[in-house]
C-alpha cells in the first residue's frame, strides 16, 4: 500500500505511449500521401516523439522518487 502513489505516478507513461502510436500512424499516412515531403514529416515526427517521451520519462522519475523519498512512517 505504501507504493501506491509510485504506481499511480508511473501510469503517466500510458498517455505518451498512446500519443506516439497516433503520431506514428499519422506520419506514415502523411508520407504515403506525399512522399516528397518525407524529410519534413520525419523531422516533425522525431521532435514530437521526443517531447512525448520526455513526459513519459518524467512520470517514471516521479514514480521512482515517490518510492525512495516517500517519507512514510516506518
C-alpha positions as CSV (number, residue, x, y, z in Angstrom):
1,X,0.0,0.0,0.0
2,X,2.9,2.3,0.6
3,X,4.0,2.2,-3.1
4,X,0.5,3.0,-4.4
5,X,1.5,6.6,-5.2
6,X,4.5,5.5,-7.2
7,X,2.3,3.1,-9.2
8,X,-0.2,5.9,-9.9
9,X,2.6,8.2,-11.0
10,X,4.0,5.6,-13.3
11,X,0.6,5.4,-15.1
12,X,1.6,8.6,-16.7
13,X,3.5,6.6,-19.3
14,X,0.2,5.5,-20.9
15,X,-0.5,8.9,-22.3
16,X,2.8,9.3,-24.2
17,X,2.6,5.8,-25.4
18,X,-0.8,6.4,-27.0
19,X,0.4,9.7,-28.3
20,X,3.4,8.2,-30.0
21,X,1.2,5.5,-31.5
22,X,-1.1,8.1,-33.0
23,X,1.8,10.2,-34.2
24,X,3.4,7.3,-35.9
25,X,0.2,6.3,-37.7
26,X,-0.5,9.8,-38.9
27,X,3.1,10.4,-40.0
28,X,3.3,7.2,-42.0
29,X,-0.1,8.1,-43.6
30,X,1.2,11.5,-44.5
31,X,4.3,10.1,-46.0
32,X,2.2,7.7,-48.0
33,X,0.1,10.5,-49.4
34,X,3.0,12.8,-50.1
35,X,6.4,11.0,-50.4
36,X,8.2,14.2,-51.5
37,X,7.6,15.7,-48.0
38,X,9.0,12.7,-46.2
39,X,12.0,14.6,-44.8
40,X,9.9,17.4,-43.3
41,X,7.4,14.9,-41.9
42,X,10.1,12.7,-40.4
43,X,11.8,15.7,-38.7
44,X,8.5,16.8,-37.2
45,X,7.8,13.3,-36.1
46,X,11.1,13.0,-34.3
47,X,10.6,16.3,-32.4
48,X,7.1,15.3,-31.4
49,X,8.2,11.8,-30.3
50,X,11.0,13.3,-28.2
51,X,8.6,15.6,-26.4
52,X,6.1,12.8,-25.7
53,X,8.9,10.5,-24.4
54,X,10.1,13.3,-22.2
55,X,6.8,13.3,-20.5
56,X,6.9,9.5,-20.1
57,X,10.4,9.7,-18.5
58,X,9.2,12.4,-16.2
59,X,6.4,10.2,-15.0
60,X,8.8,7.3,-14.3
61,X,11.1,9.6,-12.4
62,X,8.3,10.9,-10.3
63,X,7.3,7.3,-9.5
64,X,10.9,6.3,-8.5
65,X,11.1,9.4,-6.3
66,X,7.8,8.5,-4.7
67,X,9.3,5.1,-3.8
68,X,12.6,6.3,-2.4
69,X,11.7,9.7,-1.0
70,X,8.2,8.8,0.1
71,X,8.7,9.9,3.7
72,X,6.4,7.2,5.0
73,X,6.0,6.2,8.7
74,X,8.1,3.2,9.1
